[in-house]
Amino acid sequence: MASVELAEIILQMSANSLQIHDVEIAVSSPITPAEPLPPLPAIPRGSLVIVEGRAPIWRYGMALHLLHASPAAGIAFYDPRLGAVVVATHSRNWAVGQVLDVTLDPQQGGKKNELD
């Protein structure tokens, strides 16, 4: 079985700000589509989930499908060149295609948020 990492960072902000969850689906060796995604952490209702990590494109599709049923209000995929790109939303806070200024920095334990 391939090694699968799941990392999470929760940034609790004030009531006027966003709750952001970072979920990493990176793999460290080749996998097949039969390999399940790791279990999701608890996701508070209304939060934005950012999916990131080096993985096959079909794994991102699987993550999107799984997260669509979660209490998250929005889902974004992280692109290190752009930031977090919103790919699905049930909230007026975000729009599909919106790019959020977020940097996930491997030097800082894997993640850094610059949404402030």
C-alpha positions, 0 to 999 in steps of 0.5 A, a space after each residue: 500500500 502506498 504511503 499517504 499523508 494527511 495534514 491539517 491546519 485550522 486557522 480560527 479567526 474572528 467572527 468577521 473573518 474566515 475559517 480555513 482548513 488545509 487538507 493535504 492529499 499528497 502521496 509519496 509513491 505511485 498509487 492506483 485509483 483504488 487507494 482510498 483518500 485518508 479520512 477527513 478531519 472535522 470541518 466546521 460548517 461554513 469553512 473554506 477547505 484548501 486541498 493541496 499536495 502533489 498527487 494525480 489529478 484524479 485524486 483531486 477529483 476524488 477529494 472534491 467529490 468527498 468534500 462536496 458532502 462536507 459542511 464546508 462552504 467552499 473548496 479550493 485547490 492550492 496552486 503554488 504559482 497562484 494561491 488557492 483557487 476556489 473550485 466549488 462554493 455554497 457561499 456568497 463569500 467566494 466565487 468559483 475561479 476566485 484566487 485567494 492570496 494564500 501561501 503554503 510554506 513547507 519551511 514552516 511545518 508545511 503551511 503558512 496563511 497570508 489571507 490577513 
